[in-house]
Amino acid sequence: MSQKSWQVLLQSALETEVYEIDCVECFDLLDQYAEFIIEGGDPREIMPAVRQHLDQCNCCTHEFEALMVMLREAAKNQPSATA
């Protein structure tokens, strides 16, 4: 195992929490988490387990990033309320 791999493994071990969610739970909460961000909120305060999972899971992070792109594009394409 390379030194970089060991560093990543050690960092992940050091960042573990008493309560952690798995990918299924994270995926179920991603839409709520993303909507808080789109609305200007800070979901980390009420959904810290999702943030912690995203910090450690590349697969869920990619899903989250794709969701954010779609939500931002949808928001840009909606007619404004003042028009």
BELVENFEN-V812380 format. One record per residue. N is the residue number from 1. RES is the residue in one letter. OMEGA is omega in whole degrees, -180 to 180 (none if undefined). Layout:
((N & RES & OMEGA) (N & RES & OMEGA))
This chain:
((1 & M & -178) (2 & S & 179) (3 & Q & 179) (4 & K & 178) (5 & S & 178) (6 & W & 180) (7 & Q & 179) (8 & V & 179) (9 & L & 179) (10 & L & 179) (11 & Q & 178) (12 & S & 180) (13 & A & -179) (14 & L & -178) (15 & E & 180) (16 & T & -180) (17 & E & 178) (18 & V & 178) (19 & Y & 176) (20 & E & 177) (21 & I & 178) (22 & D & -177) (23 & C & -180) (24 & V & 179) (25 & E & 179) (26 & C & -180) (27 & F & 180) (28 & D & -177) (29 & L & -174) (30 & L & -179) (31 & D & 178) (32 & Q & -180) (33 & Y & -179) (34 & A & -180) (35 & E & 175) (36 & F & -180) (37 & I & 180) (38 & I & -180) (39 & E & 177) (40 & G & 180) (41 & G & 178) (42 & D & -176) (43 & P & 180) (44 & R & -179) (45 & E & -178) (46 & I & 180) (47 & M & -176) (48 & P & -179) (49 & A & 178) (50 & V & 179) (51 & R & -179) (52 & Q & 179) (53 & H & 180) (54 & L & 178) (55 & D & -176) (56 & Q & -173) (57 & C & -180) (58 & N & -179) (59 & C & -180) (60 & C & 177) (61 & T & 178) (62 & H & 177) (63 & E & -180) (64 & F & 180) (65 & E & 178) (66 & A & 178) (67 & L & 180) (68 & M & 178) (69 & V & -180) (70 & M & -180) (71 & L & 179) (72 & R & 177) (73 & E & 179) (74 & A & 180) (75 & A & 179) (76 & K & -175) (77 & N & 178) (78 & Q & 176) (79 & P & -179) (80 & S & -178) (81 & A & -178) (82 & T & -178) (83 & A & none))
